[in-house]
């Protein structure tokens, strides 16, 4: 008998560059045994609408599920809000 593994959603992660005047957000795919593959450039908030740019990039990738897209966008929202509350500073 051949065991066919269940289809799993790709492992996706958001990467952040936290700076005083901007926060950068990028999307990578994790490949077990290899590392990560960049799927997007860094999008910078508030220089541009990084959330909207990330949403558009996620929608381009038809293999990313709606559920995964929502989770990633919610995570990006949380980090952008945290950055805004701290005024770019990591210390409180």
SEKE-997548 format. One record per residue: residue number from 1; x, y, z of N, C-alpha, C in turn. Coordinates in pm, whole numbers. Layout:
residues N
NUM  X  Y  Z  X  Y  Z  X  Y  Z
...
END
This chain:
residues 92
1  83  -118  0  0  0  0  87  125  0
2  49  219  -82  120  347  -86  41  446  -2
3  110  506  91  45  605  176  67  744  115
4  -42  807  79  -35  941  22  -53  1041  137
5  46  1127  158  32  1224  267  -82  1321  241
6  -143  1365  352  -249  1465  340  -191  1592  281
7  -273  1660  203  -231  1789  148  -222  1888  263
8  -110  1951  273  -92  2051  377  -74  2187  312
9  -123  2288  382  -98  2423  334  52  2450  343
10  106  2527  250  248  2560  258  277  2638  386
11  397  2620  439  436  2691  559  482  2831  518
12  406  2931  558  436  3069  522  467  3148  649
13  561  3240  639  596  3325  751  609  3470  704
14  576  3558  795  599  3701  771  731  3737  837
15  810  3818  768  935  3869  823  919  4020  838
16  979  4073  944  964  4215  972  1100  4281  990
17  1109  4406  944  1222  4493  974  1162  4610  1053
18  1198  4620  1179  1141  4719  1271  1236  4837  1278
19  1194  4952  1227  1278  5072  1227  1202  5186  1295
20  1272  5293  1321  1210  5406  1391  1098  5471  1310
21  1120  5490  1180  1021  5563  1100  941  5474  1005
22  977  5348  992  908  5254  903  912  5115  963
23  820  5032  918  828  4889  947  815  4816  814
24  905  4722  791  904  4645  667  841  4509  690
25  759  4464  595  692  4335  604  718  4258  474
26  762  4132  488  786  4047  372  727  3909  397
27  702  3836  290  644  3703  297  745  3601  246
28  767  3495  325  855  3385  286  780  3253  296
29  825  3155  219  774  3019  231  885  2934  291
30  853  2858  396  949  2768  458  945  2634  387
31  1062  2584  350  1073  2455  284  1155  2364  376
32  1091  2261  433  1163  2172  525  1290  2115  461
33  1399  2121  537  1526  2069  488  1602  2164  397
34  1543  2278  365  1607  2372  275  1624  2509  340
35  1518  2562  393  1521  2696  449  1400  2774  403
36  1420  2901  376  1307  2984  334  1330  3040  195
37  1219  3061  126  1221  3118  -9  1141  3248  -4
38  1201  3361  -41  1125  3486  -42  1014  3480  -147
39  894  3519  -107  781  3527  -200  745  3671  -233
40  802  3764  -156  772  3906  -181  892  3990  -140
41  898  4111  -191  996  4207  -138  944  4256  -3
42  1021  4341  64  971  4406  185  881  4521  144
43  766  4528  209  673  4640  190  682  4725  317
44  696  4857  300  722  4944  414  602  5030  448
45  566  5027  575  459  5107  633  526  5214  716
46  488  5338  720  376  5401  651  415  5465  518
47  537  5440  471  581  5498  343  479  5465  234
48  433  5340  232  328  5296  142  231  5212  224
49  124  5170  165  28  5086  237  76  4941  230
50  165  4907  323  226  4773  323  121  4664  336
51  17  4689  415  -89  4588  433  -157  4560  301
52  -190  4664  227  -258  4648  98  -167  4580  -4
53  -39  4615  -4  56  4551  -95  71  4403  -63
54  75  4370  67  83  4230  108  -43  4155  67
55  -159  4215  86  -285  4151  47  -285  4120  -103
56  -241  4216  -183  -237  4196  -328  -142  4083  -366
57  -27  4076  -299  70  3969  -327  12  3833  -289
58  -56  3826  -175  -118  3700  -132  -225  3655  -231
59  -302  3749  -282  -407  3715  -378  -350  3665  -511
60  -229  3709  -546  -163  3661  -669  -129  3513  -659
61  -103  3467  -538  -60  3329  -515  -185  3243  -494
62  -237  3188  -602  -363  3113  -596  -355  2990  -507
63  -236  2940  -481  -218  2821  -398  -223  2853  -249
64  -229  2981  -212  -243  3018  -71  -392  3021  -39
65  -431  2946  63  -573  2936  98  -624  3068  155
66  -754  3085  146  -820  3203  202  -794  3211  352
67  -799  3097  419  -776  3092  564  -635  3140  597
68  -535  3090  522  -397  3133  545  -381  3282  519
69  -445  3331  414  -435  3472  381  -490  3557  495
70  -603  3520  550  -664  3595  660  -573  3594  782
71  -518  3477  814  -428  3467  930  -306  3557  912
72  -244  3553  795  -125  3635  769  -157  3784  773
73  -269  3824  715  -306  3966  717  -340  4012  858
74  -403  3927  938  -431  3962  1077  -301  3977  1156
75  -204  3889  1130  -74  3901  1196  -4  4031  1156
76  -9  4064  1028  52  4189  981  -15  4309  1047
77  -148  4305  1058  -223  4413  1124  -178  4429  1268
78  -166  4317  1340  -124  4322  1481  14  4385  1495
79  108  4347  1409  244  4400  1419  248  4548  1380
80  175  4587  1276  170  4729  1238  111  4811  1353
81  4  4762  1415  -57  4833  1528  41  4844  1644
82  114  4737  1674  213  4739  1780  322  4841  1749
83  367  4844  1625  469  4940  1584  418  5083  1600
84  292  5108  1559  235  5242  1570  221  5285  1716
85  180  5194  1802  163  5227  1944  296  5262  2009
86  403  5194  1964  534  5219  2022  609  5332  1955
87  552  5392  1853  620  5500  1782  751  5456  1719
88  759  5328  1683  880  5276  1622  982  5225  1722
89  954  5246  1851  1047  5204  1954  1009  5066  2007
90  1106  4979  2028  1079  4847  2085  1062  4852  2235
91  1114  4956  2301  1099  4967  2446  971  5042  2480
92  913  5006  2593  788  5073  2634  807  5158  2756
END
